[in-house]
Amino acid sequence: MIREAERTNKEQISELYRMLVTNSKKRNVLEEQIDRIRKDSNNFLLIYEEEGVILGTLTLNI
């Protein structure tokens, strides 16, 4: 299922980023970042989830 990320997804998103982007120090996701994106009508953070496990993300900027 694809849906908009929520602040409760922070840990799973951070873990996914740590796995995929091994050479970056900016891998932590903050709940406040997710909140800011959700409040901005021009930005979206979507996740792809199967059986409660986040398998991918998509950031959309309009």
PDBQT receptor file of N, H, CA, C and O in Angstrom, charges set to zero:
ATOM      1  N   MET A   1       0.843  -1.169   0.000  1.00  0.00    +0.000 N 
ATOM      2  CA  MET A   1       0.000   0.000   0.000  1.00  0.00    +0.000 C 
ATOM      3  C   MET A   1       0.893   1.238   0.000  1.00  0.00    +0.000 C 
ATOM      4  O   MET A   1       1.911   1.274   0.692  1.00  0.00    +0.000 OA
ATOM      5  N   ILE A   2       0.519   2.231  -0.761  1.00  0.00    +0.000 N 
ATOM      6  H   ILE A   2      -0.307   2.203  -1.323  1.00  0.00    +0.000 HD
ATOM      7  CA  ILE A   2       1.196   3.523  -0.766  1.00  0.00    +0.000 C 
ATOM      8  C   ILE A   2       0.330   4.497   0.004  1.00  0.00    +0.000 C 
ATOM      9  O   ILE A   2      -0.876   4.600  -0.224  1.00  0.00    +0.000 OA
ATOM     10  N   ARG A   3       0.974   5.220   0.932  1.00  0.00    +0.000 N 
ATOM     11  H   ARG A   3       1.953   5.137   1.117  1.00  0.00    +0.000 HD
ATOM     12  CA  ARG A   3       0.240   6.190   1.742  1.00  0.00    +0.000 C 
ATOM     13  C   ARG A   3       1.194   7.278   2.205  1.00  0.00    +0.000 C 
ATOM     14  O   ARG A   3       2.410   7.159   2.055  1.00  0.00    +0.000 OA
ATOM     15  N   GLU A   4       0.634   8.332   2.765  1.00  0.00    +0.000 N 
ATOM     16  H   GLU A   4      -0.354   8.428   2.887  1.00  0.00    +0.000 HD
ATOM     17  CA  GLU A   4       1.444   9.421   3.291  1.00  0.00    +0.000 C 
ATOM     18  C   GLU A   4       2.097   8.983   4.607  1.00  0.00    +0.000 C 
ATOM     19  O   GLU A   4       1.467   8.333   5.441  1.00  0.00    +0.000 OA
ATOM     20  N   ALA A   5       3.357   9.348   4.773  1.00  0.00    +0.000 N 
ATOM     21  H   ALA A   5       3.869   9.876   4.096  1.00  0.00    +0.000 HD
ATOM     22  CA  ALA A   5       4.079   8.986   5.991  1.00  0.00    +0.000 C 
ATOM     23  C   ALA A   5       3.511   9.739   7.191  1.00  0.00    +0.000 C 
ATOM     24  O   ALA A   5       3.021  10.862   7.074  1.00  0.00    +0.000 OA
ATOM     25  N   GLU A   6       3.594   9.090   8.338  1.00  0.00    +0.000 N 
ATOM     26  H   GLU A   6       3.993   8.178   8.434  1.00  0.00    +0.000 HD
ATOM     27  CA  GLU A   6       3.170   9.684   9.603  1.00  0.00    +0.000 C 
ATOM     28  C   GLU A   6       4.366   9.700  10.546  1.00  0.00    +0.000 C 
ATOM     29  O   GLU A   6       5.333   8.965  10.349  1.00  0.00    +0.000 OA
ATOM     30  N   ARG A   7       4.292  10.543  11.570  1.00  0.00    +0.000 N 
ATOM     31  H   ARG A   7       3.506  11.140  11.730  1.00  0.00    +0.000 HD
ATOM     32  CA  ARG A   7       5.419  10.657  12.503  1.00  0.00    +0.000 C 
ATOM     33  C   ARG A   7       5.746   9.320  13.169  1.00  0.00    +0.000 C 
ATOM     34  O   ARG A   7       6.890   9.101  13.567  1.00  0.00    +0.000 OA
ATOM     35  N   THR A   8       4.782   8.435  13.297  1.00  0.00    +0.000 N 
ATOM     36  H   THR A   8       3.853   8.612  12.974  1.00  0.00    +0.000 HD
ATOM     37  CA  THR A   8       5.035   7.131  13.913  1.00  0.00    +0.000 C 
ATOM     38  C   THR A   8       5.873   6.221  13.017  1.00  0.00    +0.000 C 
ATOM     39  O   THR A   8       6.327   5.167  13.463  1.00  0.00    +0.000 OA
ATOM     40  N   ASN A   9       6.081   6.612  11.763  1.00  0.00    +0.000 N 
ATOM     41  H   ASN A   9       5.712   7.467  11.401  1.00  0.00    +0.000 HD
ATOM     42  CA  ASN A   9       6.896   5.828  10.823  1.00  0.00    +0.000 C 
ATOM     43  C   ASN A   9       8.374   6.186  10.881  1.00  0.00    +0.000 C 
ATOM     44  O   ASN A   9       9.177   5.603  10.151  1.00  0.00    +0.000 OA
ATOM     45  N   LYS A  10       8.744   7.128  11.730  1.00  0.00    +0.000 N 
ATOM     46  H   LYS A  10       8.092   7.601  12.323  1.00  0.00    +0.000 HD
ATOM     47  CA  LYS A  10      10.098   7.663  11.800  1.00  0.00    +0.000 C 
ATOM     48  C   LYS A  10      11.169   6.587  11.913  1.00  0.00    +0.000 C 
ATOM     49  O   LYS A  10      12.152   6.623  11.173  1.00  0.00    +0.000 OA
ATOM     50  N   GLU A  11      11.003   5.646  12.808  1.00  0.00    +0.000 N 
ATOM     51  H   GLU A  11      10.204   5.617  13.409  1.00  0.00    +0.000 HD
ATOM     52  CA  GLU A  11      12.038   4.626  13.034  1.00  0.00    +0.000 C 
ATOM     53  C   GLU A  11      12.234   3.734  11.812  1.00  0.00    +0.000 C 
ATOM     54  O   GLU A  11      13.367   3.463  11.414  1.00  0.00    +0.000 OA
ATOM     55  N   GLN A  12      11.147   3.282  11.223  1.00  0.00    +0.000 N 
ATOM     56  H   GLN A  12      10.226   3.502  11.546  1.00  0.00    +0.000 HD
ATOM     57  CA  GLN A  12      11.268   2.415  10.045  1.00  0.00    +0.000 C 
ATOM     58  C   GLN A  12      11.868   3.160   8.852  1.00  0.00    +0.000 C 
ATOM     59  O   GLN A  12      12.655   2.590   8.097  1.00  0.00    +0.000 OA
ATOM     60  N   ILE A  13      11.498   4.434   8.680  1.00  0.00    +0.000 N 
ATOM     61  H   ILE A  13      10.858   4.897   9.294  1.00  0.00    +0.000 HD
ATOM     62  CA  ILE A  13      12.062   5.215   7.581  1.00  0.00    +0.000 C 
ATOM     63  C   ILE A  13      13.551   5.435   7.815  1.00  0.00    +0.000 C 
ATOM     64  O   ILE A  13      14.348   5.309   6.886  1.00  0.00    +0.000 OA
ATOM     65  N   SER A  14      13.930   5.760   9.037  1.00  0.00    +0.000 N 
ATOM     66  H   SER A  14      13.283   5.863   9.792  1.00  0.00    +0.000 HD
ATOM     67  CA  SER A  14      15.352   5.957   9.366  1.00  0.00    +0.000 C 
ATOM     68  C   SER A  14      16.147   4.688   9.105  1.00  0.00    +0.000 C 
ATOM     69  O   SER A  14      17.245   4.749   8.551  1.00  0.00    +0.000 OA
ATOM     70  N   GLU A  15      15.616   3.558   9.490  1.00  0.00    +0.000 N 
ATOM     71  H   GLU A  15      14.724   3.509   9.940  1.00  0.00    +0.000 HD
ATOM     72  CA  GLU A  15      16.310   2.279   9.278  1.00  0.00    +0.000 C 
ATOM     73  C   GLU A  15      16.463   1.981   7.782  1.00  0.00    +0.000 C 
ATOM     74  O   GLU A  15      17.513   1.515   7.341  1.00  0.00    +0.000 OA
ATOM     75  N   LEU A  16      15.429   2.247   7.024  1.00  0.00    +0.000 N 
ATOM     76  H   LEU A  16      14.575   2.625   7.382  1.00  0.00    +0.000 HD
ATOM     77  CA  LEU A  16      15.495   2.050   5.575  1.00  0.00    +0.000 C 
ATOM     78  C   LEU A  16      16.574   2.947   4.968  1.00  0.00    +0.000 C 
ATOM     79  O   LEU A  16      17.367   2.488   4.146  1.00  0.00    +0.000 OA
ATOM     80  N   TYR A  17      16.613   4.225   5.365  1.00  0.00    +0.000 N 
ATOM     81  H   TYR A  17      15.969   4.598   6.033  1.00  0.00    +0.000 HD
ATOM     82  CA  TYR A  17      17.627   5.152   4.846  1.00  0.00    +0.000 C 
ATOM     83  C   TYR A  17      19.034   4.708   5.238  1.00  0.00    +0.000 C 
ATOM     84  O   TYR A  17      19.957   4.801   4.428  1.00  0.00    +0.000 OA
ATOM     85  N   ARG A  18      19.207   4.231   6.459  1.00  0.00    +0.000 N 
ATOM     86  H   ARG A  18      18.457   4.156   7.117  1.00  0.00    +0.000 HD
ATOM     87  CA  ARG A  18      20.528   3.750   6.895  1.00  0.00    +0.000 C 
ATOM     88  C   ARG A  18      20.983   2.575   6.033  1.00  0.00    +0.000 C 
ATOM     89  O   ARG A  18      22.169   2.449   5.732  1.00  0.00    +0.000 OA
ATOM     90  N   MET A  19      20.059   1.727   5.643  1.00  0.00    +0.000 N 
ATOM     91  H   MET A  19      19.095   1.829   5.888  1.00  0.00    +0.000 HD
ATOM     92  CA  MET A  19      20.382   0.568   4.824  1.00  0.00    +0.000 C 
ATOM     93  C   MET A  19      20.702   0.978   3.377  1.00  0.00    +0.000 C 
ATOM     94  O   MET A  19      21.606   0.418   2.757  1.00  0.00    +0.000 OA
ATOM     95  N   LEU A  20      19.966   1.947   2.851  1.00  0.00    +0.000 N 
ATOM     96  H   LEU A  20      19.232   2.403   3.354  1.00  0.00    +0.000 HD
ATOM     97  CA  LEU A  20      20.100   2.310   1.442  1.00  0.00    +0.000 C 
ATOM     98  C   LEU A  20      21.179   3.356   1.172  1.00  0.00    +0.000 C 
ATOM     99  O   LEU A  20      21.783   3.358   0.100  1.00  0.00    +0.000 OA
ATOM    100  N   VAL A  21      21.422   4.234   2.124  1.00  0.00    +0.000 N 
ATOM    101  H   VAL A  21      20.931   4.232   2.995  1.00  0.00    +0.000 HD
ATOM    102  CA  VAL A  21      22.352   5.343   1.930  1.00  0.00    +0.000 C 
ATOM    103  C   VAL A  21      23.473   5.207   2.956  1.00  0.00    +0.000 C 
ATOM    104  O   VAL A  21      23.508   5.929   3.953  1.00  0.00    +0.000 OA
ATOM    105  N   THR A  22      24.366   4.296   2.705  1.00  0.00    +0.000 N 
ATOM    106  H   THR A  22      24.338   3.710   1.896  1.00  0.00    +0.000 HD
ATOM    107  CA  THR A  22      25.388   3.952   3.698  1.00  0.00    +0.000 C 
ATOM    108  C   THR A  22      26.488   4.994   3.830  1.00  0.00    +0.000 C 
ATOM    109  O   THR A  22      27.160   5.028   4.861  1.00  0.00    +0.000 OA
ATOM    110  N   ASN A  23      26.699   5.844   2.833  1.00  0.00    +0.000 N 
ATOM    111  H   ASN A  23      26.153   5.817   1.996  1.00  0.00    +0.000 HD
ATOM    112  CA  ASN A  23      27.797   6.798   2.875  1.00  0.00    +0.000 C 
ATOM    113  C   ASN A  23      27.371   8.194   3.308  1.00  0.00    +0.000 C 
ATOM    114  O   ASN A  23      28.131   9.142   3.112  1.00  0.00    +0.000 OA
ATOM    115  N   SER A  24      26.202   8.354   3.881  1.00  0.00    +0.000 N 
ATOM    116  H   SER A  24      25.585   7.584   4.040  1.00  0.00    +0.000 HD
ATOM    117  CA  SER A  24      25.708   9.666   4.291  1.00  0.00    +0.000 C 
ATOM    118  C   SER A  24      25.556   9.727   5.802  1.00  0.00    +0.000 C 
ATOM    119  O   SER A  24      25.161   8.751   6.440  1.00  0.00    +0.000 OA
ATOM    120  N   LYS A  25      25.875  10.881   6.362  1.00  0.00    +0.000 N 
ATOM    121  H   LYS A  25      26.196  11.674   5.844  1.00  0.00    +0.000 HD
ATOM    122  CA  LYS A  25      25.679  11.086   7.801  1.00  0.00    +0.000 C 
ATOM    123  C   LYS A  25      24.278  11.588   8.111  1.00  0.00    +0.000 C 
ATOM    124  O   LYS A  25      23.864  11.574   9.270  1.00  0.00    +0.000 OA
ATOM    125  N   LYS A  26      23.543  12.030   7.103  1.00  0.00    +0.000 N 
ATOM    126  H   LYS A  26      23.880  12.042   6.162  1.00  0.00    +0.000 HD
ATOM    127  CA  LYS A  26      22.203  12.590   7.287  1.00  0.00    +0.000 C 
ATOM    128  C   LYS A  26      21.150  11.514   7.036  1.00  0.00    +0.000 C 
ATOM    129  O   LYS A  26      20.373  11.603   6.086  1.00  0.00    +0.000 OA
ATOM    130  N   ARG A  27      21.134  10.509   7.887  1.00  0.00    +0.000 N 
ATOM    131  H   ARG A  27      21.765  10.436   8.659  1.00  0.00    +0.000 HD
ATOM    132  CA  ARG A  27      20.200   9.395   7.682  1.00  0.00    +0.000 C 
ATOM    133  C   ARG A  27      19.076   9.380   8.701  1.00  0.00    +0.000 C 
ATOM    134  O   ARG A  27      18.139   8.593   8.567  1.00  0.00    +0.000 OA
ATOM    135  N   ASN A  28      19.146  10.221   9.706  1.00  0.00    +0.000 N 
ATOM    136  H   ASN A  28      19.907  10.860   9.815  1.00  0.00    +0.000 HD
ATOM    137  CA  ASN A  28      18.112  10.221  10.731  1.00  0.00    +0.000 C 
ATOM    138  C   ASN A  28      16.909  11.031  10.266  1.00  0.00    +0.000 C 
ATOM    139  O   ASN A  28      17.049  12.078   9.634  1.00  0.00    +0.000 OA
ATOM    140  N   VAL A  29      15.755  10.534  10.584  1.00  0.00    +0.000 N 
ATOM    141  H   VAL A  29      15.641   9.684  11.097  1.00  0.00    +0.000 HD
ATOM    142  CA  VAL A  29      14.507  11.208  10.255  1.00  0.00    +0.000 C 
ATOM    143  C   VAL A  29      13.890  11.655  11.573  1.00  0.00    +0.000 C 
ATOM    144  O   VAL A  29      13.778  10.869  12.514  1.00  0.00    +0.000 OA
ATOM    145  N   LEU A  30      13.494  12.912  11.636  1.00  0.00    +0.000 N 
ATOM    146  H   LEU A  30      13.585  13.551  10.872  1.00  0.00    +0.000 HD
ATOM    147  CA  LEU A  30      12.877  13.460  12.839  1.00  0.00    +0.000 C 
ATOM    148  C   LEU A  30      11.369  13.542  12.662  1.00  0.00    +0.000 C 
ATOM    149  O   LEU A  30      10.874  13.791  11.562  1.00  0.00    +0.000 OA
ATOM    150  N   GLU A  31      10.645  13.330  13.752  1.00  0.00    +0.000 N 
ATOM    151  H   GLU A  31      11.046  13.127  14.645  1.00  0.00    +0.000 HD
ATOM    152  CA  GLU A  31       9.191  13.443  13.698  1.00  0.00    +0.000 C 
ATOM    153  C   GLU A  31       8.783  14.835  13.232  1.00  0.00    +0.000 C 
ATOM    154  O   GLU A  31       7.794  14.992  12.515  1.00  0.00    +0.000 OA
ATOM    155  N   GLU A  32       9.552  15.848  13.643  1.00  0.00    +0.000 N 
ATOM    156  H   GLU A  32      10.355  15.720  14.226  1.00  0.00    +0.000 HD
ATOM    157  CA  GLU A  32       9.256  17.227  13.252  1.00  0.00    +0.000 C 
ATOM    158  C   GLU A  32       9.390  17.416  11.738  1.00  0.00    +0.000 C 
ATOM    159  O   GLU A  32       8.641  18.190  11.141  1.00  0.00    +0.000 OA
ATOM    160  N   GLN A  33      10.338  16.714  11.118  1.00  0.00    +0.000 N 
ATOM    161  H   GLN A  33      10.946  16.085  11.603  1.00  0.00    +0.000 HD
ATOM    162  CA  GLN A  33      10.491  16.799   9.661  1.00  0.00    +0.000 C 
ATOM    163  C   GLN A  33       9.251  16.250   8.967  1.00  0.00    +0.000 C 
ATOM    164  O   GLN A  33       8.738  16.847   8.021  1.00  0.00    +0.000 OA
ATOM    165  N   ILE A  34       8.784  15.124   9.442  1.00  0.00    +0.000 N 
ATOM    166  H   ILE A  34       9.201  14.638  10.211  1.00  0.00    +0.000 HD
ATOM    167  CA  ILE A  34       7.576  14.522   8.856  1.00  0.00    +0.000 C 
ATOM    168  C   ILE A  34       6.391  15.458   9.042  1.00  0.00    +0.000 C 
ATOM    169  O   ILE A  34       5.600  15.640   8.117  1.00  0.00    +0.000 OA
ATOM    170  N   ASP A  35       6.257  16.053  10.223  1.00  0.00    +0.000 N 
ATOM    171  H   ASP A  35       6.901  15.904  10.974  1.00  0.00    +0.000 HD
ATOM    172  CA  ASP A  35       5.164  16.990  10.483  1.00  0.00    +0.000 C 
ATOM    173  C   ASP A  35       5.225  18.190   9.547  1.00  0.00    +0.000 C 
ATOM    174  O   ASP A  35       4.196  18.608   9.016  1.00  0.00    +0.000 OA
ATOM    175  N   ARG A  36       6.426  18.755   9.333  1.00  0.00    +0.000 N 
ATOM    176  H   ARG A  36       7.261  18.415   9.763  1.00  0.00    +0.000 HD
ATOM    177  CA  ARG A  36       6.574  19.911   8.444  1.00  0.00    +0.000 C 
ATOM    178  C   ARG A  36       6.171  19.560   7.013  1.00  0.00    +0.000 C 
ATOM    179  O   ARG A  36       5.500  20.343   6.340  1.00  0.00    +0.000 OA
ATOM    180  N   ILE A  37       6.578  18.393   6.560  1.00  0.00    +0.000 N 
ATOM    181  H   ILE A  37       7.123  17.757   7.106  1.00  0.00    +0.000 HD
ATOM    182  CA  ILE A  37       6.216  17.968   5.205  1.00  0.00    +0.000 C 
ATOM    183  C   ILE A  37       4.709  17.788   5.090  1.00  0.00    +0.000 C 
ATOM    184  O   ILE A  37       4.103  18.205   4.102  1.00  0.00    +0.000 OA
ATOM    185  N   ARG A  38       4.103  17.167   6.102  1.00  0.00    +0.000 N 
ATOM    186  H   ARG A  38       4.594  16.829   6.904  1.00  0.00    +0.000 HD
ATOM    187  CA  ARG A  38       2.650  16.931   6.064  1.00  0.00    +0.000 C 
ATOM    188  C   ARG A  38       1.853  18.233   6.055  1.00  0.00    +0.000 C 
ATOM    189  O   ARG A  38       0.781  18.296   5.453  1.00  0.00    +0.000 OA
ATOM    190  N   LYS A  39       2.364  19.267   6.713  1.00  0.00    +0.000 N 
ATOM    191  H   LYS A  39       3.235  19.215   7.202  1.00  0.00    +0.000 HD
ATOM    192  CA  LYS A  39       1.656  20.548   6.790  1.00  0.00    +0.000 C 
ATOM    193  C   LYS A  39       1.829  21.398   5.536  1.00  0.00    +0.000 C 
ATOM    194  O   LYS A  39       1.060  22.334   5.318  1.00  0.00    +0.000 OA
ATOM    195  N   ASP A  40       2.809  21.094   4.723  1.00  0.00    +0.000 N 
ATOM    196  H   ASP A  40       3.434  20.333   4.901  1.00  0.00    +0.000 HD
ATOM    197  CA  ASP A  40       3.109  21.878   3.518  1.00  0.00    +0.000 C 
ATOM    198  C   ASP A  40       2.349  21.277   2.330  1.00  0.00    +0.000 C 
ATOM    199  O   ASP A  40       2.582  20.129   1.952  1.00  0.00    +0.000 OA
ATOM    200  N   SER A  41       1.454  22.051   1.756  1.00  0.00    +0.000 N 
ATOM    201  H   SER A  41       1.264  22.984   2.063  1.00  0.00    +0.000 HD
ATOM    202  CA  SER A  41       0.620  21.526   0.662  1.00  0.00    +0.000 C 
ATOM    203  C   SER A  41       1.407  21.301  -0.624  1.00  0.00    +0.000 C 
ATOM    204  O   SER A  41       0.861  20.754  -1.583  1.00  0.00    +0.000 OA
ATOM    205  N   ASN A  42       2.667  21.706  -0.672  1.00  0.00    +0.000 N 
ATOM    206  H   ASN A  42       3.111  22.150   0.107  1.00  0.00    +0.000 HD
ATOM    207  CA  ASN A  42       3.494  21.511  -1.865  1.00  0.00    +0.000 C 
ATOM    208  C   ASN A  42       4.502  20.375  -1.721  1.00  0.00    +0.000 C 
ATOM    209  O   ASN A  42       5.244  20.087  -2.660  1.00  0.00    +0.000 OA
ATOM    210  N   ASN A  43       4.536  19.733  -0.568  1.00  0.00    +0.000 N 
ATOM    211  H   ASN A  43       3.933  19.967   0.194  1.00  0.00    +0.000 HD
ATOM    212  CA  ASN A  43       5.504  18.658  -0.321  1.00  0.00    +0.000 C 
ATOM    213  C   ASN A  43       4.802  17.439   0.263  1.00  0.00    +0.000 C 
ATOM    214  O   ASN A  43       3.873  17.553   1.063  1.00  0.00    +0.000 OA
ATOM    215  N   PHE A  44       5.272  16.272  -0.158  1.00  0.00    +0.000 N 
ATOM    216  H   PHE A  44       6.027  16.179  -0.807  1.00  0.00    +0.000 HD
ATOM    217  CA  PHE A  44       4.668  15.028   0.307  1.00  0.00    +0.000 C 
ATOM    218  C   PHE A  44       5.762  14.000   0.557  1.00  0.00    +0.000 C 
ATOM    219  O   PHE A  44       6.724  13.914  -0.206  1.00  0.00    +0.000 OA
ATOM    220  N   LEU A  45       5.618  13.233   1.607  1.00  0.00    +0.000 N 
ATOM    221  H   LEU A  45       4.836  13.303   2.227  1.00  0.00    +0.000 HD
ATOM    222  CA  LEU A  45       6.485  12.089   1.868  1.00  0.00    +0.000 C 
ATOM    223  C   LEU A  45       5.577  10.865   1.876  1.00  0.00    +0.000 C 
ATOM    224  O   LEU A  45       4.794  10.658   2.803  1.00  0.00    +0.000 OA
ATOM    225  N   LEU A  46       5.698  10.063   0.829  1.00  0.00    +0.000 N 
ATOM    226  H   LEU A  46       6.334  10.231   0.076  1.00  0.00    +0.000 HD
ATOM    227  CA  LEU A  46       4.881   8.865   0.701  1.00  0.00    +0.000 C 
ATOM    228  C   LEU A  46       5.729   7.644   1.032  1.00  0.00    +0.000 C 
ATOM    229  O   LEU A  46       6.943   7.637   0.829  1.00  0.00    +0.000 OA
ATOM    230  N   ILE A  47       5.066   6.614   1.545  1.00  0.00    +0.000 N 
ATOM    231  H   ILE A  47       4.080   6.620   1.710  1.00  0.00    +0.000 HD
ATOM    232  CA  ILE A  47       5.762   5.358   1.833  1.00  0.00    +0.000 C 
ATOM    233  C   ILE A  47       5.049   4.219   1.127  1.00  0.00    +0.000 C 
ATOM    234  O   ILE A  47       3.843   4.265   0.885  1.00  0.00    +0.000 OA
ATOM    235  N   TYR A  48       5.828   3.195   0.805  1.00  0.00    +0.000 N 
ATOM    236  H   TYR A  48       6.808   3.158   1.002  1.00  0.00    +0.000 HD
ATOM    237  CA  TYR A  48       5.273   1.944   0.300  1.00  0.00    +0.000 C 
ATOM    238  C   TYR A  48       5.437   0.937   1.430  1.00  0.00    +0.000 C 
ATOM    239  O   TYR A  48       6.539   0.736   1.940  1.00  0.00    +0.000 OA
ATOM    240  N   GLU A  49       4.333   0.306   1.816  1.00  0.00    +0.000 N 
ATOM    241  H   GLU A  49       3.438   0.469   1.401  1.00  0.00    +0.000 HD
ATOM    242  CA  GLU A  49       4.311  -0.564   2.990  1.00  0.00    +0.000 C 
ATOM    243  C   GLU A  49       3.617  -1.879   2.659  1.00  0.00    +0.000 C 
ATOM    244  O   GLU A  49       2.575  -1.895   2.003  1.00  0.00    +0.000 OA
ATOM    245  N   GLU A  50       4.199  -2.970   3.116  1.00  0.00    +0.000 N 
ATOM    246  H   GLU A  50       5.045  -2.956   3.649  1.00  0.00    +0.000 HD
ATOM    247  CA  GLU A  50       3.580  -4.296   2.998  1.00  0.00    +0.000 C 
ATOM    248  C   GLU A  50       3.613  -4.957   4.365  1.00  0.00    +0.000 C 
ATOM    249  O   GLU A  50       4.666  -5.054   4.994  1.00  0.00    +0.000 OA
ATOM    250  N   GLU A  51       2.461  -5.407   4.813  1.00  0.00    +0.000 N 
ATOM    251  H   GLU A  51       1.605  -5.328   4.302  1.00  0.00    +0.000 HD
ATOM    252  CA  GLU A  51       2.329  -6.114   6.086  1.00  0.00    +0.000 C 
ATOM    253  C   GLU A  51       3.007  -5.369   7.234  1.00  0.00    +0.000 C 
ATOM    254  O   GLU A  51       3.667  -5.974   8.079  1.00  0.00    +0.000 OA
ATOM    255  N   GLY A  52       2.833  -4.035   7.249  1.00  0.00    +0.000 N 
ATOM    256  H   GLY A  52       2.298  -3.544   6.562  1.00  0.00    +0.000 HD
ATOM    257  CA  GLY A  52       3.368  -3.219   8.333  1.00  0.00    +0.000 C 
ATOM    258  C   GLY A  52       4.838  -2.877   8.220  1.00  0.00    +0.000 C 
ATOM    259  O   GLY A  52       5.391  -2.242   9.119  1.00  0.00    +0.000 OA
ATOM    260  N   VAL A  53       5.488  -3.282   7.135  1.00  0.00    +0.000 N 
ATOM    261  H   VAL A  53       5.040  -3.798   6.404  1.00  0.00    +0.000 HD
ATOM    262  CA  VAL A  53       6.915  -3.011   6.940  1.00  0.00    +0.000 C 
ATOM    263  C   VAL A  53       7.072  -2.002   5.806  1.00  0.00    +0.000 C 
ATOM    264  O   VAL A  53       6.559  -2.213   4.707  1.00  0.00    +0.000 OA
ATOM    265  N   ILE A  54       7.782  -0.904   6.074  1.00  0.00    +0.000 N 
ATOM    266  H   ILE A  54       8.198  -0.732   6.967  1.00  0.00    +0.000 HD
ATOM    267  CA  ILE A  54       8.037   0.114   5.064  1.00  0.00    +0.000 C 
ATOM    268  C   ILE A  54       9.164  -0.363   4.166  1.00  0.00    +0.000 C 
ATOM    269  O   ILE A  54      10.268  -0.642   4.632  1.00  0.00    +0.000 OA
ATOM    270  N   LEU A  55       8.876  -0.455   2.867  1.00  0.00    +0.000 N 
ATOM    271  H   LEU A  55       7.979  -0.228   2.487  1.00  0.00    +0.000 HD
ATOM    272  CA  LEU A  55       9.844  -0.966   1.900  1.00  0.00    +0.000 C 
ATOM    273  C   LEU A  55      10.380   0.117   0.962  1.00  0.00    +0.000 C 
ATOM    274  O   LEU A  55      11.335  -0.127   0.225  1.00  0.00    +0.000 OA
ATOM    275  N   GLY A  56       9.780   1.303   0.981  1.00  0.00    +0.000 N 
ATOM    276  H   GLY A  56       9.004   1.500   1.580  1.00  0.00    +0.000 HD
ATOM    277  CA  GLY A  56      10.245   2.367   0.112  1.00  0.00    +0.000 C 
ATOM    278  C   GLY A  56       9.599   3.687   0.468  1.00  0.00    +0.000 C 
ATOM    279  O   GLY A  56       8.564   3.730   1.133  1.00  0.00    +0.000 OA
ATOM    280  N   THR A  57      10.227   4.772   0.013  1.00  0.00    +0.000 N 
ATOM    281  H   THR A  57      11.067   4.736  -0.527  1.00  0.00    +0.000 HD
ATOM    282  CA  THR A  57       9.694   6.112   0.221  1.00  0.00    +0.000 C 
ATOM    283  C   THR A  57       9.752   6.890  -1.080  1.00  0.00    +0.000 C 
ATOM    284  O   THR A  57      10.503   6.553  -1.995  1.00  0.00    +0.000 OA
ATOM    285  N   LEU A  58       8.946   7.933  -1.141  1.00  0.00    +0.000 N 
ATOM    286  H   LEU A  58       8.336   8.206  -0.397  1.00  0.00    +0.000 HD
ATOM    287  CA  LEU A  58       8.941   8.842  -2.272  1.00  0.00    +0.000 C 
ATOM    288  C   LEU A  58       8.710  10.239  -1.721  1.00  0.00    +0.000 C 
ATOM    289  O   LEU A  58       7.745  10.468  -0.991  1.00  0.00    +0.000 OA
ATOM    290  N   THR A  59       9.581  11.170  -2.063  1.00  0.00    +0.000 N 
ATOM    291  H   THR A  59      10.364  10.984  -2.656  1.00  0.00    +0.000 HD
ATOM    292  CA  THR A  59       9.388  12.569  -1.700  1.00  0.00    +0.000 C 
ATOM    293  C   THR A  59       8.940  13.309  -2.947  1.00  0.00    +0.000 C 
ATOM    294  O   THR A  59       9.590  13.238  -3.989  1.00  0.00    +0.000 OA
ATOM    295  N   LEU A  60       7.832  14.017  -2.836  1.00  0.00    +0.000 N 
ATOM    296  H   LEU A  60       7.304  14.075  -1.989  1.00  0.00    +0.000 HD
ATOM    297  CA  LEU A  60       7.267  14.744  -3.967  1.00  0.00    +0.000 C 
ATOM    298  C   LEU A  60       7.204  16.224  -3.618  1.00  0.00    +0.000 C 
ATOM    299  O   LEU A  60       6.620  16.608  -2.604  1.00  0.00    +0.000 OA
ATOM    300  N   ASN A  61       7.806  17.050  -4.463  1.00  0.00    +0.000 N 
ATOM    301  H   ASN A  61       8.280  16.738  -5.286  1.00  0.00    +0.000 HD
ATOM    302  CA  ASN A  61       7.772  18.505  -4.296  1.00  0.00    +0.000 C 
ATOM    303  C   ASN A  61       7.068  19.095  -5.502  1.00  0.00    +0.000 C 
ATOM    304  O   ASN A  61       7.464  18.849  -6.641  1.00  0.00    +0.000 OA
ATOM    305  N   ILE A  62       6.023  19.876  -5.253  1.00  0.00    +0.000 N 
ATOM    306  H   ILE A  62       5.701  20.077  -4.328  1.00  0.00    +0.000 HD
ATOM    307  CA  ILE A  62       5.256  20.498  -6.345  1.00  0.00    +0.000 C 
ATOM    308  C   ILE A  62       5.610  21.969  -6.411  1.00  0.00    +0.000 C 
ATOM    309  O   ILE A  62       5.084  22.694  -7.256  1.00  0.00    +0.000 OA
TER     310      ILE A  62
